[in-house]
């Protein structure tokens, strides 16, 4: 962070640090009463008369952050007038801005508590080096070495590894029809699903060089508890875990639904249909954009004043576009294009697991559908040809272009 200025700024400026060169220190000793404590690091940014300082605590592998340790460091930061405590671990909170460890909120009145997952650190490094750029070649090499280290399986900066201890009991209760919203572990499964969705967004963002965020409405973004309650309610009622990703430049949010009863994960994009042309013309407009998509992709044509419409596999639509024409005769309002994969049952990572099937569904949906779809735009109106009227011989009566433009504007 101190050596590669662009990388250091990318990590610290969102937390309020000034745009300045960073000073970094390792294991600075502090006293709390009779005890001596050693935070893993300290970061300081100074610009003019303004100084910003943060303590850093780091965990790797499966090691979790400890509330008592963090509260000690918050006390140290408050006593010395530091601005923040930053934690780094493989834990991924379900919501952006949330912290994976619950601490005494009274200790946060004067000191901010921030968290990075190792996946976020790696994503920031890749995006900075490969897409935003590093001005100094030596600094670019250093950042490349950090990326190479973090991507090594022995670094301790792991990917998303586990859906948690409650995953199997909750699935069993759902299959038996005995799952209740108040059951132990249901909220944990919902939180782990949101965390996996965030991890998938970070992973996709690294490949695209863009910030891919969870797609939340305003109410859910402002109230994480409301989001959790909705997830739990849908899981108990329908067996669904539902979320979305917001990808810059794409026609719509990517909606992801894990159906634990049907053992299927679907990932879909929604695109507005053209506002002119016959129904089959509008359908063929969509099909032309899906050249790289497999025949098994599902396409639904939703007519106006309706929430559902005719649906068919893309291979069939390629043969006969009329299969998607709404029987009601209403105009097609939107198309929903969906990629499905079997849902893995295991709680861990790797082949045949829920985590792997989620990541596969998202990657396939974007590569086969999302990056190909473009919004429809109307054809620009064309100028009318010059009109010639009969006049006296020798007089040119064709309308000048300026007059035509004036007529068109009128």
Secondary structure, 3 states (H helix, E strand, C coil): CCCCHHHHHHHHHHHCCCCCCEEEEECCEEEECCEEEECCEEEEEEECCEEEEEEEEECCCCCCCCHHHHHHHHHHHHHHCCCEEEEEECCCCCCCCCCCCCCCHHHHCCCEEEEEEHHHHHHHHHHHHHHHCCCCHHHHHHHHHHHHHHCCCCCCCCCCCCCCCHHHHHHHHHHHCCCCCCCCCHHHHHHHHHHHHHHHHHHHHHHHCCCCEECCCHHHHHCHHHHHHHHHHHHHHHCEEEEEEECCCCCCCEEEEEECCCCEEEEEEEEECCCCCCHHHHHHHHHHHCCCCCCCCEEEEEECCCCCCEEEEHHHHHHCHHHHCCCCCCCEEEEEEEEEEECCCECCCCCCEHHHHHHHHHHHHHHHHHCCCCCCCCCCCCCCCCCCCCCCCCCCCCCCHHHHHHHHHC
